[in-house]
């Protein structure tokens, strides 16, 4: 299962670009990338941005390493 860093590289984004495309604060994205606790909303925003960039559906549940508060 790919993690956020894998998807970031596949999308060709810097971390700042990934945060901007996901409509997230950089610190929130960093927390998600390093295994910190994030909301479902945060996980969804990242998954939507990745899905749009790659042209295929990537549900947040299929992104490895996300520590989502349910």
Secondary structure, DSSP 8 states (H G I E B T S, - for coil): --BHHHHHHHHT--HHHHHHHTT--HHHHHHHHTT-EEEHHHHHHHHHHHHHHHTS---GGGSBT-EEE-
